[in-house]
């Protein structure tokens, strides 16, 4: 009779993690796969709209996030150290054998988006872009007649095919982008930047065909245990950079807050190695991931001692 109570306790803990992160405007979110990702973030003073249903989440004028807790959803906190800094996140993982959604390989019309975060968007039409991702459906949504006509002309074809009419018009159409996993979605309402443009300081998406060709679910630097697929991530405030990756004065309180998340949500073997433990032969943590964790620990100790650390690179120079 103990199993139901254990499942309920884990689900309650995960729900508490999600609620706390959603309440913090300094926390960013991502949902996607290697080469295709949607990001949700908001300004501290940005008006927030509550969801009209029981899902966890919120909406702004620029985007939305809507989540529900699955019993098998596993948060995994980690850090990755590189030459002069570190990244951190809490990956939101599902078992490899139960993470799949549509896995469509061609553009597909899905009908009205009845699961839209805002009730006002539920009559707009959803199209899967057919990226064939392992655990994510990358979609667009619109009710504009011209955009609908263009998208429907591309149905049944690969998005990046030479004969697909969608690609040349996607920026001009700028439909809502809707990235879905089994446990939720991120929606982006902001326009798509044109050629040479930069991502807005708010919700946005990236789709990079060259990276998609590798078929990977995550960067090689991310220490995800075998059998799990990271479908999204929570990005709590970082000690030395803001949500756009730019340098800010070091804040030890942010470092301490993330160490508390590691205590609760990190892989125990990974955490022991970060604290100086040895890599076990045949263990789940590779030498590369162990060195990365220990590099993060060493740099954090330098910051806490107030020692000089070489210049932190800009976002584009950091390791993935």
HELIX and SHEET records of a PDB file:
HELIX    1   1 UNK A    2  UNK A   23  1                                  22    
HELIX    2   2 UNK A   96  UNK A   98  5                                   3    
HELIX    3   3 UNK A  119  UNK A  121  5                                   3    
HELIX    4   4 UNK A  145  UNK A  153  1                                   9    
HELIX    5   5 UNK A  167  UNK A  169  5                                   3    
HELIX    6   6 UNK A  170  UNK A  173  1                                   4    
HELIX    7   7 UNK A  209  UNK A  212  1                                   4    
HELIX    8   8 UNK A  252  UNK A  265  1                                  14    
HELIX    9   9 UNK A  268  UNK A  274  1                                   7    
HELIX   10  10 UNK A  287  UNK A  305  1                                  19    
HELIX   11  11 UNK A  315  UNK A  317  5                                   3    
SHEET    1   A 6 UNK A  74  UNK A  82  0                                        
SHEET    2   A 6 UNK A  85  UNK A  95 -1                                        
SHEET    3   A 6 UNK A 228  UNK A 235 -1                                        
SHEET    4   A 6 UNK A  28  UNK A  33 -1                                        
SHEET    5   A 6 UNK A  36  UNK A  40 -1                                        
SHEET    6   A 6 UNK A 204  UNK A 207 -1                                        
SHEET    1   B 7 UNK A  56  UNK A  59  0                                        
SHEET    2   B 7 UNK A  63  UNK A  67 -1                                        
SHEET    3   B 7 UNK A 184  UNK A 188 -1                                        
SHEET    4   B 7 UNK A 176  UNK A 181 -1                                        
SHEET    5   B 7 UNK A 137  UNK A 142 -1                                        
SHEET    6   B 7 UNK A 125  UNK A 128 -1                                        
SHEET    7   B 7 UNK A 108  UNK A 112 -1                                        
END                                                                             
